[in-house]
Amino acid sequence: MATILLLLLGLLVGLPLLRAHGVTGSAAPTPPPLPVLPVPSYAQLQWQLSEMALFLHFGPNTFTDSEWGSGRTDPAVFAPSALDAGPIIGLGLYLSPWDRHEPVYGDTVAYNEHYLGQMTELLTRYGDVEEVWLDGAKGEGKDMDYMFDAWFALIHQLQQRVVIFSDAGPDTRWVGDEAGVAGYTCWSPFNKSTVTIGHIIPEYSRCGDPFGQDWVPAECDVSIRPGWFWHASEKPKNATTLLDIYYKSVGRNCLLILNVPPNSSGLISTEDMQVLQEFTEIRQTIFSQNFAANATVTASTVRGGLGNQQFAPSNVLQESIYSYWAPEEGQSSWEMLFDLGQSASFNVIQLQEPIQMGQRVIKFRVEIWWMNSGNNC
């Protein structure tokens, strides 16, 4: 039986960290390395660790079989017969700035006051809100300016743990497409001043900036169906397609937010639920067995010396970003060796870094050594 060794090589912006942590018996433990700025806020970090979320497009358009409303539809058409919002866990919201039926739309001061009044109601009457979505939707023929900085300030004042999404942050950014696909690699560092809401540079939004001054991780939005609203004539994507999107979003350092629109009864359609169940089962099957869980791990360098258990390479096997391995200062490249001790067949490798300390790894290279032949590939 062949023994498989995985050789992991890294190239870094700064000092690398790979999920290691421990307690040393020394009276003077080696201090942790300095973070590489920028770093996430508490709310941003919790948001990123969640990996995925669902959101819903549900309103009059659901009942008029349309994607874009006119703002003049009779509200009475919205009549879901089986809606039960009670089981919803975690609340995010989108309040469109383009209120087409509001008489003061076009009067910048009056409309911004009206909008902030609506936002205040939403953020003070419905409990904790985890995310607020904003965009620059704006009708033609109106000289209208949105006071985004005032909106941001109010939202953060009323909901201290909320993250605000827009093209330019301040907390999370649009990835630049509606296919759920991030750049390879996608950096959380970003310069908010480079883009404005409604005017992005697609490649910059998709990939981020390794030298960016702001922490603004990307969010990948995509719908399970061809449209954002439910239409009886449309069918959902299959589970395999969702898995590919998962790899190209969550697997590239983004949060995947999947639109699953309720039907006209107010329920998620049976066919959509079936796809979601299959998608869950596929991911559980793929990640249910960690072949490296009992591996012997060594590294070419360890912070504080090769014998320092505080940052020992074996600690990368722990299931937490708060446990991390770190090399000695000044190491811009390094090697880690994972001896699995047995033959194994796999096609997915999951690598993470403790982003609470910043994002610094430029790329990885993985080599596999077959010990019975001495070859590697």
C-alpha positions in Angstrom: 0.0 0.0 0.0 1.4 3.4 -1.0 1.7 6.1 1.7 0.7 9.5 0.4 2.5 12.7 1.4 1.1 16.1 0.7 3.6 18.8 0.2 2.1 22.3 0.7 4.2 25.2 -0.5 3.2 28.8 0.0 4.1 32.3 -1.3 3.1 35.2 0.9 2.6 38.9 1.1 3.7 38.9 4.7 4.2 36.4 7.5 2.0 33.3 6.8 -0.4 31.9 9.2 -2.2 28.5 8.7 -4.6 27.6 11.4 -2.3 26.7 14.3 -2.4 27.6 18.0 -1.6 26.0 21.3 -0.5 26.5 24.9 3.2 26.3 25.8 4.6 25.5 29.2 7.2 28.2 28.9 7.0 31.1 31.3 7.6 33.5 28.4 5.5 32.2 25.5 6.3 33.5 22.0 3.9 36.3 21.2 1.6 36.0 18.2 2.7 37.7 15.0 1.5 41.1 14.2 -1.6 41.2 12.0 -1.4 42.4 8.5 -3.7 45.3 8.1 -6.5 45.7 7.2 -8.4 43.2 9.4 -12.1 42.6 9.7 -14.4 44.0 12.3 -16.3 41.7 14.6 -19.4 41.9 12.5 -17.5 41.3 9.3 -15.7 38.3 10.7 -18.9 36.6 11.9 -20.4 37.3 8.5 -17.5 35.7 6.6 -17.4 32.7 8.8 -21.1 31.9 8.0 -20.0 31.1 4.4 -23.6 31.0 2.9 -27.0 32.7 3.3 -30.3 32.6 1.6 -32.3 35.6 0.5 -35.7 36.0 -1.0 -37.3 38.1 -3.7 -40.9 38.2 -2.7 -43.5 40.9 -3.4 -46.2 42.0 -5.9 -43.9 40.9 -8.8 -44.4 37.3 -7.6 -48.1 37.6 -8.4 -47.8 39.6 -11.6 -45.2 37.3 -13.2 -42.8 40.1 -13.7 -39.2 40.9 -12.7 -39.5 44.7 -12.6 -42.5 46.4 -11.1 -43.9 49.8 -12.1 -44.6 51.0 -8.6 -48.3 51.3 -9.5 -49.5 47.8 -8.9 -52.5 47.4 -6.6 -51.0 46.2 -3.2 -54.0 43.8 -2.9 -52.4 41.5 -5.5 -49.9 40.5 -2.8 -51.9 37.7 -1.2 -49.8 34.6 -0.2 -52.2 32.0 1.2 -49.6 30.0 3.2 -46.9 32.4 4.3 -45.4 31.9 7.7 -42.4 34.2 8.4 -42.0 32.8 12.0 -39.3 30.2 11.3 -37.0 32.7 9.6 -33.6 32.8 11.4 -31.5 35.9 11.0 -32.8 39.0 9.2 -31.3 41.0 6.4 -33.1 43.6 4.3 -33.0 45.6 1.1 -34.7 48.9 0.9 -34.6 50.1 -2.7 -33.6 53.8 -2.9 -35.7 54.0 -6.1 -39.2 54.6 -4.7 -41.0 55.3 -7.9 -44.3 56.2 -6.4 -43.0 58.6 -3.7 -44.1 62.2 -4.6 -40.9 63.8 -3.2 -38.6 61.6 -5.3 -36.3 64.0 -7.1 -36.1 66.4 -4.2 -32.8 65.4 -2.7 -33.2 66.7 0.8 -36.8 65.7 1.2 -36.4 62.2 -0.3 -33.3 61.4 1.8 -35.2 62.4 4.9 -38.1 60.1 3.8 -35.7 57.2 3.1 -33.9 57.6 6.5 -37.3 57.5 8.2 -38.2 54.3 6.4 -34.8 52.8 7.4 -35.2 53.8 11.0 -38.6 52.0 11.1 -37.1 48.8 9.7 -34.1 48.8 12.0 -35.9 49.5 15.2 -39.1 47.5 15.0 -38.1 44.0 13.9 -35.2 42.9 16.1 -31.6 42.3 15.2 -30.7 42.8 11.5 -27.6 41.1 10.2 -27.2 42.7 6.8 -28.5 45.7 4.9 -28.3 45.6 1.2 -27.9 49.0 -0.7 -27.5 49.8 -4.3 -27.7 52.9 -6.5 -30.9 52.1 -8.3 -32.2 55.3 -9.8 -34.8 56.3 -12.3 -34.1 58.4 -15.4 -35.4 62.0 -15.7 -34.9 62.8 -12.0 -32.0 64.9 -10.6 -31.6 62.8 -7.4 -28.6 62.4 -5.1 -28.5 59.6 -2.5 -26.7 60.6 0.8 -25.0 57.3 1.3 -22.7 58.4 4.1 -25.7 59.5 6.1 -27.4 56.2 5.4 -24.3 54.2 6.5 -24.0 56.2 9.7 -27.7 55.7 10.7 -27.6 52.0 9.9 -24.5 51.4 12.1 -25.9 53.5 14.8 -29.2 51.6 15.0 -27.7 48.1 14.4 -24.2 47.7 15.9 -23.5 44.2 14.5 -24.9 44.7 11.0 -22.8 44.6 7.8 -23.7 46.9 5.0 -23.5 45.6 1.4 -23.0 47.8 -1.6 -20.7 48.2 -4.7 -18.3 50.1 -2.5 -18.9 48.7 1.0 -18.5 49.9 3.7 -18.5 46.4 5.1 -19.0 44.0 2.2 -18.9 44.5 -1.5 -20.6 43.2 -4.6 -18.4 40.7 -6.5 -19.4 42.3 -9.8 -21.5 39.6 -11.4 -24.8 37.8 -10.7 -23.4 34.4 -11.5 -22.0 33.7 -8.1 -18.4 33.5 -9.3 -15.5 35.3 -7.6 -12.0 36.1 -9.0 -9.2 33.6 -8.5 -7.8 34.8 -6.0 -10.4 37.1 -4.4 -8.9 39.4 -1.8 -10.8 40.9 1.2 -8.5 44.0 1.2 -10.0 46.7 -1.1 -9.8 50.4 -1.7 -13.3 51.8 -1.2 -12.3 55.0 -2.9 -11.6 53.2 -6.2 -15.3 52.5 -6.9 -18.6 54.2 -6.2 -22.1 52.8 -5.7 -23.5 52.3 -9.2 -20.1 52.5 -10.8 -17.6 49.7 -10.4 -14.5 48.3 -12.1 -15.6 44.7 -12.6 -12.2 43.1 -12.5 -11.3 45.0 -9.4 -14.5 44.1 -7.6 -14.2 40.5 -8.6 -10.6 40.1 -7.4 -10.1 42.7 -4.6 -6.7 44.3 -3.9 -3.8 42.6 -2.0 -2.5 46.0 -1.2 -6.0 47.5 -0.4 -6.4 49.8 2.7 -9.9 48.7 3.6 -11.3 45.3 4.6 -14.3 44.8 2.3 -14.9 41.1 1.5 -16.9 40.2 -1.5 -20.4 38.7 -1.6 -21.5 36.5 -4.5 -25.2 36.8 -5.3 -27.0 34.3 -7.6 -30.5 33.0 -8.0 -31.5 29.3 -7.9 -33.8 30.2 -10.8 -33.2 32.1 -14.0 -35.0 35.2 -12.5 -35.0 36.8 -9.1 -38.7 36.3 -8.6 -40.6 33.1 -8.8 -42.2 32.3 -12.2 -44.2 29.1 -12.8 -42.6 28.7 -16.2 -39.0 28.5 -14.8 -37.0 25.7 -13.2 -34.3 25.8 -10.6 -30.6 25.1 -11.2 -29.5 21.5 -10.3 -27.4 20.6 -7.2 -24.3 20.0 -9.3 -24.5 23.5 -10.6 -24.9 24.9 -7.1 -21.8 22.9 -6.0 -19.7 24.5 -8.8 -20.9 27.9 -7.7 -20.1 27.1 -4.1 -16.5 26.2 -5.0 -16.2 29.4 -7.1 -17.5 31.7 -4.3 -17.1 30.2 -0.8 -14.0 28.4 -2.1 -12.5 31.7 -3.2 -13.0 33.6 0.1 -16.5 35.0 -0.5 -19.9 34.6 1.1 -22.4 33.0 -1.2 -25.9 34.5 -0.9 -28.4 32.3 -2.8 -31.8 33.7 -3.9 -34.6 31.2 -3.3 -37.8 33.0 -4.2 -41.1 31.9 -2.6 -44.0 31.0 -4.9 -47.4 32.7 -4.9 -48.5 30.7 -1.9 -45.6 32.2 0.1 -43.8 28.8 0.3 -40.5 27.6 -1.2 -41.5 25.4 -4.2 -41.1 21.6 -3.7 -38.6 21.4 -6.7 -36.4 24.2 -5.2 -36.5 22.4 -1.8 -35.4 19.2 -3.5 -32.4 20.9 -5.1 -31.4 22.5 -1.8 -31.6 19.1 0.0 -29.5 17.5 -2.7 -27.0 20.3 -2.6 -26.7 19.9 1.2 -26.2 16.1 0.9 -23.5 16.5 -1.7 -21.5 18.9 0.5 -21.9 16.7 3.5 -20.7 13.7 1.6 -17.7 15.6 0.2 -16.6 17.1 3.5 -17.7 14.3 5.8 -14.2 12.6 6.0 -11.1 14.5 6.6 -8.2 12.4 5.4 -5.7 14.6 7.1 -7.3 14.4 10.5 -4.7 11.9 11.8 -1.8 13.0 9.6 1.7 13.7 10.8 2.4 17.3 10.0 5.9 18.9 9.8 7.0 22.3 8.5 10.2 23.9 7.3 9.9 26.6 9.9 7.9 27.3 13.1 7.6 30.6 15.0 9.7 30.4 18.1 11.6 27.4 16.9 10.8 23.9 15.5 10.0 22.6 19.0 7.6 25.4 19.9 4.2 23.8 20.4 2.4 27.1 20.6 2.6 27.4 16.8 3.3 23.7 15.9 2.4 22.7 12.4 0.2 19.9 13.7 -2.2 22.5 15.1 -3.4 23.3 11.6 -5.6 20.2 11.9 -7.8 21.9 14.5 -11.2 23.0 13.4 -10.9 26.7 14.2 -9.4 29.8 12.6 -8.3 30.8 16.1 -5.8 27.9 16.0 -3.0 28.7 13.5 0.5 27.7 12.6 3.0 30.5 12.0 6.6 30.4 10.7 9.6 32.4 11.9 9.7 36.1 11.1 11.0 37.0 7.7 9.9 33.8 5.9 8.4 34.6 2.5 8.1 31.0 1.5 7.8 27.8 3.3 6.8 24.1 3.1 4.5 21.9 5.1 4.4 18.1 4.8 1.4 16.0 5.6 2.0 12.3 6.0 -1.4 10.6 5.7 0.1 7.3 6.7 -2.1 5.4 4.2 -3.4 5.4 0.7 -6.3 7.7 0.1 -8.4 8.9 -2.9 -9.6 12.5 -3.0 -10.2 15.4 -5.3 -10.9 18.3 -2.9 -8.4 20.1 -0.7 -9.7 22.8 1.7 -7.1 25.4 2.9 -7.8 28.3 5.2 -6.0 31.1 6.9 -7.0 33.0 10.1 -8.4 36.1 8.5 -8.8 37.8 11.9 -5.1 38.4 11.5 -5.5 39.7 8.0 -5.2 38.1 4.5 -1.6 37.5 3.4 -1.2 34.2 1.4 -0.8 34.9 -2.3 -1.0 31.3 -3.5 -0.5 27.7 -2.5 1.1 24.8 -4.5 0.2 21.2 -3.5 2.4 18.3 -4.5 1.6 14.6 -3.8 4.4 12.1 -3.1 3.9 8.4 -3.6 6.3 6.8 -1.2 6.4 3.3 -2.9 7.7 4.9 -6.1 9.5 8.0 -4.9 7.5 10.0 -7.5 5.5 13.1 -7.0 2.8 14.8 -9.0 
